[in-house]
């Protein structure tokens, strides 16, 4: 599952999963383009890459707002001009507004619409414009991040006394990402572009011990995942080992959604 010299754009590349994805791409021999709206904090990732003795010359940065068509088109043009081509896009950004994460009865319609527009709409915009570029190029690969909550209903009992909930917007967005992926496969049939999803389970990120214990009780072995536990699925889908996998959603959750 090598990615030798494959040029891969990772939206949200400075986030928790994005940074792990970028380093996994570099380890596999690929060229990683970090596309993030907060590109000014890139020095921290550069320091991590150097510390882990990864090929810094294969790390690139591009400022990107996935909710702006001009920004998406600029990323395609600038990256392809600079590096000669683009082999794949990882749709990984996680845009949301300040009111995201409220309980169902507290969610305002405007906020629901805004968050779905930012996240699912941004994924659509990137898929649309990159797919059109890939169609002209003659090939391409788009991987979008969904979630187990795009596959199964929420287990609200896990969130009791946790101080947060599973947002209703998130359920709509992540289910939409999965079906959007299938739509694009059918629409671009014959174009040699692949579209797939990864649906992770919960990722450990300083949550309360009680919440983690409740979550883990539904899993088969490990329970809540480390951010690096998704890298194998990502590299597989980016590599030629998965060249005939198209329109699929790979669930990585230690059996939590069963």
Buried (B, 14 or more C-beta within 10 A) or exposed (E): BEBEEBBBBBBBBBBEBBBBBBBBBBBBBBBBBBBBBEBEEBEEBEEEBEEEEBEEEBBBBBBBBBBBEEBBBBBBEBBBEEBEBBBBBBBBBBBBEEBBBBEEEEBEEEBBEBBBBBBBBBBBBBBBBBBBBBBEBEEBBBBBBBBBBBBBEBBEEBBEEBEEBBBBBBBBBBBBBBEBBBBBBEEBEEBEBBBBBBBBBBBBEEBEEEBBEBBBEBBEEBBBBEBEBBBEBBBBBBBEEBEEEBBBBBBBBBEBBE
